[in-house]
Amino acid sequence: MAAIEWFRLWHDMPNDPKWRTVARTSGQPISLVLSVALHLMVDASRNVTRGHVTVTAEDVASALDVTDEAIEAIFKAMQGRVLDGDRLSGWEKRQPKREDAGNPETGAKSAAERKQAQREREKQAREAAGNGDGHGASRDVTLDKDTDKDSSVFPDGNTGGAGAPAPSAPGSDGEGSPAEPGQAGGAAAAPAAEGGKGADRLPRALGVRELVAEGVERKHAEDWLKVRTAKRTPLTQTAWDDVKAEAAKAGITPADAVRVSATNSWQGLVRQAGPRGRRRARPGGNWHPRRLREPQLRPRRRTVTATTTKPIHSGFHTPPLTREDTCAAHGPFEARCFLGNAWTACPTCAAEEKAREQAEADAKVRADAVLRWQRKIGEAGIPERFRDRRLATYAAKLPGQKRALDFAAAYAAQFGEIRKTGRSALFIGLPGTGKTHLAVGIGLEIMEHHGAAVLFTTVMRAVRRVKDTWGRGSDESESEAIAALVFPDLLILDEVGVQFGSDTEKLLLFDILNERYERRHPTILMSNLALDDAEEGGRVVPGIKSYLGERVFDRLREDGGQSVVFDWPSHRKGGDHA
């Protein structure tokens, strides 16, 4: 397996302020910027001249399933900040030099050279200790690779040829019979004796042909012999006799014993004696029917009143055994036994248990969904008091209320198209007329059905957040604070006109709304001011048009933006509930 190659990421990489700058400049979400940055780092690490980027915007766009224009905008914004032409800035400072290929200048060896030197040292140490032939002896071992050609494996590793015992002459039935222990058949015995090796060979191992003669299917015999070969336990006549004896105790045929052992990759039915002469069993070891147990899903209180219809014994039952059983909760039922003495429990109890587990799993899924939804609402900044304000709970009794509700429902349903055009809306009316209810209802609907990012805040809080960045100890820059208000798919701004209305605050509000307008991000504004200026008590009270200014107001109405007037009495004063 080839070595895995790595490159380094610094600890503050995900929170590095330059990613927010790139996101704001390119007009793309910061999650996409981080993904592009990782792609560039991987490409720079993979290249022969490390640190240089050769991947194209089209390749990255295909990998991240976004448009080429989005990636090109990010590439452009990264120039001078992350990229210097086609090279990543600061690569040499953050990434170590590779040691894989060595370093001719310093004399450092590559990984392959170091491994070769280690092996040479180990070889010299073995030769000095007189163990130089250890590997040579082990190379003489050849594992049995039984195929359709019947081959045998001997305990010393030979597979036939010079010095190997030959099978005995075929008898009248055309099949060869195994040689007797301590003997070698045919003319092969003489060369073995002359060479001084093989004169005291152990008996030959049985092969596929012998097992087929015993009634074992050829495929099962081949698979089982491969298992025994991998465990370095050739099948001698003695071992085969042992398997047949254990199969008889289990009440199954030798052919079934081979099939079960081959299916489960077992050496045999009983583990061979350990170094102290005791038979030991361990998890994953060889199977014995007396040790076999199956979990029984039975009620604690149950009585067995009927007798079995067939005798009970160890082994596999085909067809399965049956008997009449009684469940304390559901009465009589037919129990079945497929293996050993393990009987099935009451099917009704089993079905009820399965249904209970499924109900618990479904309840957990619902609870997790509720937690995710609550977390999403919290991230949207929706106050606790308004989190249950859905469009379906808005009480529309008056004609104006019905028009406002119809507008909100259509806005939420068409948000997929509104998202592309950036169409905004303005809710105007006295306090207590249901403006916040409908605005939050729209936000909850598009979060749930369109997966949109929503942010609810007041103009006062938005301005204060930007102003807080002017302090010396601020962890957030002004551009980052504005970007956080520009990023959401829908921004709901409440209490427009309640703040002091200084030129600085109006300029900040203009920056936020203008940048959202340029990016086609819709905004819903709510205000208690009238639409136009009004004269009250001999003085002019500015309306929302004057407060926002002509430029902002015109941009809010672009692409079909509408003003919805809430001109009915407040429900908080005993009027119609909204």
KAQUI-V25387 format. One record per residue. N is the residue number from 1. SS is DSSP state (H for helix, E for strand, L for the rest). PHI is phi in degrees with one decimal (NA if undefined). Layout:
N/SS/PHI, N/SS/PHI
This chain:
1/L/NA, 2/L/-68.7, 3/L/-67.5, 4/L/-81.1, 5/L/-97.8, 6/L/-130.2, 7/L/-140.5, 8/L/-96.1, 9/L/-118.4, 10/L/-79.6, 11/L/-59.3, 12/L/-92.6, 13/H/-56.3, 14/H/-63.9, 15/H/-104.2, 16/L/-61.0, 17/H/-58.9, 18/H/-67.5, 19/H/-67.6, 20/H/-65.5, 21/H/-63.3, 22/H/-63.1, 23/H/-62.9, 24/H/-68.5, 25/H/-69.4, 26/H/-85.0, 27/L/76.6, 28/L/-115.4, 29/L/-63.9, 30/H/-66.1, 31/H/-62.1, 32/H/-69.9, 33/H/-62.2, 34/H/-63.5, 35/H/-63.1, 36/H/-63.9, 37/H/-60.4, 38/H/-65.5, 39/H/-60.4, 40/H/-64.3, 41/H/-65.7, 42/H/-63.0, 43/H/-65.2, 44/H/-65.8, 45/H/-73.7, 46/H/-78.3, 47/L/-67.7, 48/L/-62.5, 49/L/-92.5, 50/L/-60.0, 51/L/101.0, 52/E/-91.7, 53/L/-107.2, 54/L/-119.0, 55/L/-67.4, 56/L/-95.9, 57/H/-62.6, 58/H/-64.8, 59/H/-64.0, 60/H/-66.2, 61/H/-63.1, 62/H/-67.2, 63/H/-66.8, 64/H/-99.1, 65/L/59.5, 66/L/-130.2, 67/L/-81.7, 68/H/-62.5, 69/H/-62.6, 70/H/-63.6, 71/H/-69.0, 72/H/-64.2, 73/H/-64.0, 74/H/-68.2, 75/H/-56.5, 76/H/-64.4, 77/H/-68.9, 78/H/-77.5, 79/E/-61.6, 80/L/85.7, 81/L/-111.6, 82/L/-116.2, 83/E/-107.1, 84/E/-120.9, 85/L/74.6, 86/L/-105.3, 87/E/-123.6, 88/E/-74.9, 89/L/-68.5, 90/L/72.8, 91/H/-62.2, 92/H/-64.2, 93/H/-72.1, 94/H/-96.1, 95/L/-109.0, 96/L/-74.9, 97/L/-72.1, 98/L/-68.7, 99/L/-108.8, 100/L/-60.3, 101/L/-95.7, 102/L/76.3, 103/E/-143.0, 104/L/-60.3, 105/L/-68.1, 106/L/-96.8, 107/L/82.9, 108/E/-69.0, 109/L/-88.2, 110/L/-77.5, 111/H/-62.3, 112/H/-64.6, 113/H/-66.7, 114/H/-65.0, 115/H/-65.8, 116/H/-63.7, 117/H/-64.3, 118/H/-62.8, 119/H/-63.5, 120/H/-65.0, 121/H/-64.0, 122/H/-64.5, 123/H/-63.3, 124/H/-62.9, 125/H/-65.8, 126/H/-66.4, 127/H/-64.2, 128/H/-66.5, 129/L/-87.4, 130/L/81.1, 131/L/-112.6, 132/L/-66.3, 133/L/-91.0, 134/H/-60.8, 135/H/-71.0, 136/H/-62.7, 137/H/-66.2, 138/H/-70.3, 139/H/-70.4, 140/L/-72.9, 141/L/-78.1, 142/L/-120.3, 143/L/-75.9, 144/L/-70.4, 145/L/-115.6, 146/L/-60.6, 147/L/-124.6, 148/L/-65.7, 149/L/-78.5, 150/L/-77.6, 151/L/-121.1, 152/L/-121.7, 153/L/-114.6, 154/L/-102.9, 155/L/-58.6, 156/L/-90.5, 157/L/104.8, 158/L/-71.7, 159/L/-120.4, 160/L/119.5, 161/L/89.0, 162/L/-60.7, 163/L/80.0, 164/L/-99.0, 165/L/-64.2, 166/E/-92.8, 167/L/-65.0, 168/L/-68.9, 169/L/-63.0, 170/L/-64.6, 171/L/-88.6, 172/L/-67.5, 173/L/-88.1, 174/L/84.8, 175/L/-108.1, 176/L/-77.4, 177/L/-109.6, 178/L/-64.2, 179/L/-72.2, 180/L/-71.9, 181/L/-57.9, 182/L/84.3, 183/L/-115.2, 184/L/-123.6, 185/E/-91.5, 186/L/68.6, 187/L/-78.6, 188/H/-73.5, 189/H/-69.7, 190/H/-64.8, 191/H/-60.0, 192/H/-65.4, 193/H/-68.2, 194/H/-65.9, 195/H/-74.7, 196/L/79.7, 197/L/-122.5, 198/L/96.4, 199/L/-65.8, 200/L/-111.5, 201/L/-67.1, 202/L/-75.4, 203/L/-62.0, 204/L/-64.8, 205/L/-79.5, 206/L/-73.6, 207/L/-120.2, 208/H/-61.4, 209/H/-61.1, 210/H/-65.6, 211/H/-69.2, 212/H/-62.5, 213/H/-63.6, 214/L/-88.1, 215/L/96.7, 216/L/-85.7, 217/L/-65.9, 218/H/-58.5, 219/H/-62.5, 220/H/-65.0, 221/H/-64.0, 222/H/-62.4, 223/H/-63.7, 224/H/-68.8, 225/H/-64.6, 226/H/-66.2, 227/H/-62.6, 228/H/-66.3, 229/H/-64.7, 230/H/-63.3, 231/L/-88.0, 232/L/58.3, 233/L/-129.9, 234/L/-57.1, 235/L/-86.0, 236/L/-86.4, 237/H/-62.5, 238/H/-63.4, 239/H/-63.8, 240/H/-65.9, 241/H/-61.1, 242/H/-63.2, 243/H/-63.3, 244/H/-65.1, 245/H/-65.3, 246/H/-67.6, 247/H/-63.8, 248/H/-63.7, 249/H/-64.2, 250/H/-80.1, 251/L/79.4, 252/L/-127.2, 253/L/-82.5, 254/H/-57.5, 255/H/-62.5, 256/H/-65.4, 257/H/-61.6, 258/H/-66.7, 259/H/-61.7, 260/H/-63.7, 261/H/-65.8, 262/H/-67.3, 263/H/-63.9, 264/L/-101.3, 265/L/57.2, 266/L/-96.5, 267/L/-72.2, 268/L/-171.5, 269/L/-79.8, 270/L/-132.8, 271/L/-66.1, 272/L/-66.6, 273/E/-61.6, 274/L/-79.7, 275/L/-63.2, 276/L/-101.3, 277/L/83.5, 278/L/-102.3, 279/E/-83.2, 280/L/-119.6, 281/L/-122.6, 282/L/-143.5, 283/L/-58.7, 284/L/85.5, 285/L/-80.0, 286/L/-77.2, 287/L/-91.2, 288/L/-135.7, 289/H/-60.4, 290/H/-70.5, 291/H/-93.9, 292/L/-75.8, 293/L/-137.4, 294/L/-122.5, 295/L/-63.9, 296/L/-116.4, 297/L/-87.2, 298/L/-121.7, 299/L/-64.7, 300/L/-65.7, 301/L/-102.4, 302/E/-153.0, 303/E/-127.7, 304/L/-103.7, 305/L/-112.8, 306/L/-95.5, 307/L/-101.3, 308/E/-75.8, 309/L/-89.4, 310/L/-136.4, 311/L/-66.0, 312/L/-91.9, 313/L/-152.3, 314/L/-74.1, 315/L/110.1, 316/E/-91.3, 317/E/-112.9, 318/E/-131.0, 319/E/-71.7, 320/E/-66.8, 321/E/-73.4, 322/E/-133.6, 323/E/-158.4, 324/E/-84.1, 325/E/-125.2, 326/E/-131.6, 327/E/-99.5, 328/L/-62.1, 329/L/-94.8, 330/L/-122.3, 331/E/84.7, 332/E/-68.1, 333/E/-156.6, 334/E/-93.7, 335/E/-91.6, 336/E/-129.4, 337/E/-129.5, 338/E/-101.8, 339/E/-149.1, 340/L/58.9, 341/L/-121.2, 342/E/-96.3, 343/E/-105.2, 344/L/-72.4, 345/L/-90.2, 346/L/-61.5, 347/H/-65.5, 348/H/-68.4, 349/H/-62.6, 350/H/-63.5, 351/H/-66.0, 352/H/-65.9, 353/H/-64.3, 354/H/-64.2, 355/H/-64.8, 356/H/-64.4, 357/H/-63.8, 358/H/-66.3, 359/H/-63.6, 360/H/-63.9, 361/H/-64.4, 362/H/-63.7, 363/H/-64.5, 364/H/-65.9, 365/H/-62.6, 366/H/-64.6, 367/H/-63.9, 368/H/-63.8, 369/H/-64.6, 370/H/-63.9, 371/H/-62.6, 372/H/-63.2, 373/H/-65.9, 374/H/-64.5, 375/H/-64.9, 376/H/-66.8, 377/H/-65.3, 378/H/-61.7, 379/H/-66.7, 380/L/-76.6, 381/L/75.9, 382/L/-73.8, 383/L/-60.2, 384/H/-56.8, 385/H/-63.5, 386/H/-103.4, 387/L/-71.8, 388/L/-105.7, 389/L/-86.5, 390/L/-103.6, 391/H/-62.2, 392/H/-69.4, 393/H/-98.2, 394/L/-78.4, 395/L/-88.1, 396/L/-99.7, 397/L/-104.8, 398/L/-91.7, 399/H/-57.4, 400/H/-64.6, 401/H/-65.7, 402/H/-66.4, 403/H/-64.4, 404/H/-64.5, 405/H/-66.3, 406/H/-61.8, 407/H/-62.8, 408/H/-63.7, 409/H/-64.1, 410/H/-67.3, 411/H/-61.4, 412/H/-68.3, 413/H/-68.1, 414/L/-96.5, 415/H/-65.8, 416/H/-58.8, 417/H/-78.8, 418/H/-60.8, 419/H/-60.9, 420/H/-80.9, 421/H/-93.5, 422/L/79.9, 423/L/-67.3, 424/L/-102.1, 425/E/-149.2, 426/E/-130.8, 427/E/-100.5, 428/E/-124.2, 429/E/168.2, 430/L/-70.2, 431/L/-61.8, 432/L/81.7, 433/L/-99.4, 434/L/97.7, 435/H/-63.1, 436/H/-65.8, 437/H/-56.8, 438/H/-70.4, 439/H/-64.9, 440/H/-66.7, 441/H/-59.9, 442/H/-62.5, 443/H/-60.5, 444/H/-65.1, 445/H/-64.3, 446/H/-74.9, 447/H/-66.1, 448/H/-79.0, 449/H/-102.6, 450/L/-117.1, 451/L/62.6, 452/L/-84.9, 453/L/-89.4, 454/E/-124.0, 455/E/-132.7, 456/E/-109.4, 457/E/-157.8, 458/E/-99.2, 459/H/-62.3, 460/H/-60.6, 461/H/-68.1, 462/H/-63.3, 463/H/-65.6, 464/H/-62.6, 465/H/-63.5, 466/H/-67.8, 467/H/-64.7, 468/H/-63.3, 469/L/-75.3, 470/L/-77.6, 471/L/-69.1, 472/L/-65.8, 473/L/-94.3, 474/L/-70.7, 475/L/-88.6, 476/L/-127.1, 477/L/-85.9, 478/H/-63.3, 479/H/-64.9, 480/H/-68.9, 481/H/-65.2, 482/H/-66.9, 483/H/-61.9, 484/H/-65.0, 485/H/-87.1, 486/H/-88.5, 487/H/-61.9, 488/L/-57.3, 489/L/-65.8, 490/E/-136.9, 491/E/-108.7, 492/E/-106.5, 493/E/-106.0, 494/E/-103.3, 495/L/61.6, 496/L/-70.5, 497/L/99.9, 498/L/-81.0, 499/L/-68.4, 500/L/-65.4, 501/L/81.6, 502/L/-70.1, 503/H/-61.1, 504/H/-63.4, 505/H/-66.7, 506/H/-64.2, 507/H/-67.1, 508/H/-64.3, 509/H/-63.0, 510/H/-63.6, 511/H/-58.8, 512/H/-65.8, 513/H/-68.8, 514/H/-67.4, 515/H/-68.2, 516/H/-66.4, 517/H/-62.5, 518/H/-66.1, 519/L/-92.6, 520/L/60.3, 521/L/-100.1, 522/E/-68.0, 523/E/-136.6, 524/E/-111.7, 525/E/-106.6, 526/E/-125.4, 527/E/-148.1, 528/L/-91.9, 529/L/-76.1, 530/L/-76.0, 531/L/-68.5, 532/L/-114.3, 533/L/-63.8, 534/E/-137.7, 535/E/-97.5, 536/E/-142.4, 537/L/63.3, 538/L/82.7, 539/E/-129.1, 540/E/-91.2, 541/E/-97.4, 542/L/-65.8, 543/L/-93.1, 544/H/-65.6, 545/H/-63.0, 546/H/-67.0, 547/H/-67.2, 548/H/-74.7, 549/L/93.7, 550/H/-63.2, 551/H/-62.5, 552/H/-66.3, 553/H/-63.2, 554/H/-63.8, 555/H/-70.1, 556/H/-66.3, 557/H/-89.0, 558/H/-70.1, 559/H/61.4, 560/H/89.5, 561/L/-62.8, 562/E/-125.5, 563/E/-106.6, 564/E/-109.5, 565/E/-95.9, 566/E/-101.6, 567/L/-107.2, 568/L/-107.3, 569/L/-67.1, 570/L/-72.4, 571/H/-73.3, 572/H/-73.6, 573/H/-106.7, 574/L/93.1, 575/L/-80.0, 576/L/-63.7, 577/L/-73.1, 578/L/-118.7
